[in-house]
Amino acid sequence: MNPIDMSKAAPPRIFLVVVDESVEMPVALYYASRRARRTGGRVAMLRVIPREEAHGLASVAALMREEARHEAEQLLLRLAGDLVAETGVLPVFYIREGIPSEQVVNLVNNDPTVSILVLAAGAGADGPGPLISYLASKAIWKLRVPLTIVPGSLSYEQIDALT
């Protein structure tokens, strides 16, 4: 039997979570942090900001983009505090501009470090949410990584029991 060559150890799993304003997003983030902690992985957070249309002055559009980016950075930093407390590892940050579904697919397919996409489904009558609906019905075949959909109604205690 050959000894294990530790220099060829696989890189840690990266659990990507899309950070948005949805009520269920913290559930996806908590699930990803628990899985990352238990598997020696790491959490990555993607914040997609809308592309601002230049109506009039380009300087106004640039200022709006800068403000949106600053707000995204502040949000990710705020969420990172909880993730570091949970996993002991600083998360990876991604900020992209454009349409969320397109940016998620592009990031997953162009960043080989991403291992798993974690999303939480809406718990209300409105359905699972636009991103999950799009990915599950029209774009699942475009993803090169597994998609984990966490029920948005799960409590942290239920997630702890599952992970």
PyMOL commands that set and color helices and strands:
alter all, ss='L'
color gray80, all
select helices_A, chain A and resi 6-8+25-39+58-87+100-110+130-142+156-162
alter helices_A, ss='H'
color red, helices_A
select strands_A, chain A and resi 14-19+42-49+92-97+116-121+147-151
alter strands_A, ss='S'
color yellow, strands_A
deselect
rebuild
show_as cartoon
